[in-house]
Amino acid sequence: MNMVQYVITPWRNARDLLSVRENLYPNLTNPGRKVGDAERRHAVAKVSVWMQRGNCPHLVESTAILTAAVLNDVRGNATYCVRAAYAAAFCRFVTGLLDSHQTKNRKLSMYSIAKTIGLPATYVELRHQATHEELPSLSKLRTATQKALHWIWDYYWVKLPPAPPTRQEECDAFMKKLFVERGAEDNAGLEEEMEKWDTDVLLNALWKVDEEGLDKRTREWVIDMQRRIVKKGRANSVESDGEVEPLGNIEDIRAELHQMEKVLDEQDDDMMGESVWMDTSPESKSWAMWEGPWMPKPIGIV
């Protein structure tokens, strides 16, 4: 009997990891997308949170600290400090990578391990120079860091599998197919599949179809489909005493959802205003009891 093996990762899902990759390697993942330093700093900070959780791959950390050294290389910072940041990031990348491939039986040299995994020998030499000799020049460290980032991309990042589609993306594809094949003989069977989707997911998918600049006849199909989705959602919800009139169009639903979000935001503000600490003394450094409603927040937010 095969035992189930769990892989514990600091990120929530594969899409979370791929999002960090897009911000760390904008030119390689999506050349048309412009990523500023703020997005890259946010990606570095998120990797820092992953390091605190544990089980973060060394090459993910290495990418973050090398990128942090690049972001630190700006006008106004002392040249020696910039060189030191480059050297520390590069040494940690090479040392941690080669140490992870050491065997317990026999101590291997860094050059032999580097040759086995395809790491250039010049990286080991630069690591030795930065550790035991005078710090390399700034231009040399800049070039080595960029080459190291590309090597990590080829060795690790590019091999990541694509993230599985989300529930919303699957529904978007289903609604697109339903729209393209409207009026076909087997369209009735596709419409029966709507039962497995939630109402809000279906409406979000339908709104994307509605934003494509449709003619009058096609828009009538969208409005009719919207009414059927709303009717289906109300039929699955708790039965009410009276019959509710269906909304006329998508704009009405959008306005209603916007109003609901506004009311919820006001309630959140009221709850935060009512929450106070029982012990507000600035000299107190011990635990204090929180009085008021608890506001849970997801972990990992930077």
N, C-alpha and C positions, 0 to 999 in steps of 0.2 A: 504494500500500500504506500503510495507516494505521499509524503508529507507536504503540506502547503508551506511555502516559504514567503515571508513577508519582507518587502524592501522598505525600510523606513527612510524617508527623505525629509529634508527641512522645508521644502516647498509643498504647497497644498496639492497641486496637480501638475501635469506636464505643461499645460498652457502657461502656468506661472513661470516655469523655468524658461520656456521659449520667449516669453515677454522680456525677461531680463536679457536674453541673448540678443534680441532685436535692438535693445538700447545700448548694449555694449559693442555690438557689431552692426551699426546701421548701414554701412556701405556694402556689407556682404549679404545681409538678410533682405533688405529692401532698399535698393539704390535710390529710388524715387522719394523716399521718406526722409525728411529733414529732422534730425535729432540734435538738440542743443546740449550744452553742458549740464543743464538742470536735469534732463532725463537721464544722462549718463551718471550723474552724481546720485540720483535716486536709485538707479540699478546697483551702484556700489554699496549704498546704504542698505539695500534689501539683502545683498549677499552678506553684509556684516551681521544682519539679523539671523540669517541662516547659519552663520558660524556659531552664534550663541546657542542655537537649538541643537547643533551637533549633526554629524553624518553628512556634512557638506563636502563634496568631492574637492580634492586639492586643486584641480585645474580650474574649477569655478572660483575658488578663492584667489588663485593666482591671477586669473583674468581681472578680478576686481581690484587687487592691489596694484597691478601694473597699470590699469586704467586710472586709478587714483593718483599714481605718480605722474601720469601724463596730464591729468587735470591740474595737478599742483605746479606744473611747469608753465607759469605765467609771469608776465612782467611785474616786477615788484618784489618777488621772492629772491632771496639770496641764492647765488649760483651754487655755492657749496651745499646748501640745504636741498636744493633740487637734485643735485648729483647724489646726495646721500639717500634721498627718497627713491630714486631710480635704482641705486645699487641694492638697497635693502629689499625692494620688491623683487628684483631679478634674482638675488641670491636665495630668497625664500622659495621662489618658483622652482629653481633648479634643484636645490637641496631637498625640498619636500618631495619632488617628483622622483628623484633617483632613490631616495631612502625608501619610498613606498615599494620599490622593486627589489629591495635587498632580500636575500634568503637567510633563514635562520641557521642553515648548516655551514655556510661559508661566506665570509665577508668579501664582497666584490668591489672592484674599483669603480669610481664614478665614470671613467671613460668606457669601461666595458659595458656597464649598464646603459650608458647613453647610446652606444653603438647598437645595442640590442633593441632598444625602443625607437631608434631613429632620431635621437636628439643630436644636433650638431655638436661636435667636439669643441667648437669655439665658445659655446655657451658654458661649458665646464671651465674652460680657460678664463673666461671673463668673470665667472663666479669666484674662481681662485684669486684673481687679481683684486677684485673688489673686497674680498675678505681678508687677505693677508698682505696686500701691497697697497700702493697709492690708489686712491679712487680713480677710475677711468674718467676720461674727459666727458663733458656733457654731450657732445655730438655723438660719441661712441655709444654712450648709454641710451640716447634717444633712438639711434638706429637699432640697437640690440633689443630694446623694448618693443618696438614695432614688429620686428621679426619674430619675437617671442609670442606676441599676440596672434600673429598669423599662424605660427606653428601650433599653438593651442587650438585655434579654430580648426585646422586640418586634422588634428589628432583627436579632438573631443567634440567640439560644438557641432561641426557639420554632420556628424554621425547620429545626432539625436533624431529619433523618429518623430514624425509630425504628430501633433496633438489630436486626439479623437474629436470629432465634431460635438459641439454642445447640443443640448436639447433644442435650443432656439435655432441653431443652424440647421438641424435636421428638419425642423418644422418649416423653416424658410424654403428649403429645397422642395419639401412636399407641397407647400402652397404655390411655389413657382410652377411645379409640374401640373398641379390642379388648374392653374390659370392658363397654361399653354394648351392643355388638352380639354379645355372647357367645350361642351357640346359634343364631345366624342361619345361613342357607344359605351365604352368602359369607364366613362367619367363618374357614373353612379357608384361604382365600386370604390373609386378614390375618395369620393365624398363620405362614404361610410367609414373610412379610416380616420376621419376627424374625431371620432369618439375617443381615441387614445391620446389626444392632445388637450392640454389645459386651455381654458378660454383666453387668458392673457397672452399665452404663447401664440395662439392662432391669430389673435388680433394684431400683435406685433408683426407677424409675418405678412398679414394682409395689408398693413399700412405700408410696408416696403413695396408691395405690388402697386399700391395706389399712388405711390410717389413717382411712377415711371412715365407720367404724362399720357394718360389714357383718353380715348375718345368717349363720346357720350354713351354709346352702346356698351362698351367694355366697362365703363364706370358703373353702369347699372348692374352689371354682374358683381362688381366689387361690393356695391351697397347691399345687394341681395344676400351675398355671402356673409357680410358683416351682420345682418339681421339674424341669419341662421345661427351664426356663432354665438351671438348674444342670447338667443332663445335657448340654445343648447346649454349654455352656462347657467342660465336661470333654472332650467329643468333639473340640472344636477345639484343645485344648491338647496338649502333648506326651504321647504315650502312656506310661502307667505300666505297671509289671509286674503289679500286682494290681488287682482291681476294687474300687472304693471305694463304700461304701454312701452313698446320697443322704441329705442332711440332712432331718430330719423337718419342720421348719417355718421360717418366716422368723426367729423369735427365735434359732434356732440359728446361722443365718448372721450375724445381727447380733453375736452373742456372739463368733463366730469372727473377724469383721472387727475387732472391738474389741480382741481379744487380739493380732491381727497388728499393729495400730497401736501397741499398748503395747510390743511387742517391738522394733519399728522405732524408737520414741522412745528406748528404752533403748540401742539401738545407736548412735543419734546422740549421746546423752550421753557414751557411752564414747569415741567418736571425737573429740568436742570436748575431753574430758579428756586424751586422749593428744597433742593438738596443742599444741606449744610453739614459742616463738620461739627461734632459736639465739642471737640477740644481744638480751639483755634489759637492757642497760645503759641507764639513763635519760639519760645524756649523749649517747648515740648518736642522731644525727638523720638518718643515711643509711638506705639500703635494708637490710633484713635478710631472710634466707632463711627461709621458712616450712617447718617440719618437721612432717610428719604428713599425714593425708589432707586433700585439698582439699574444702571445703564450699562449692559454688557457691550464690549467692543471686541472685534476679532483680533487675534494676535498677529504680529508681524507687520503692523502698519507703521511706516516710518514717518 
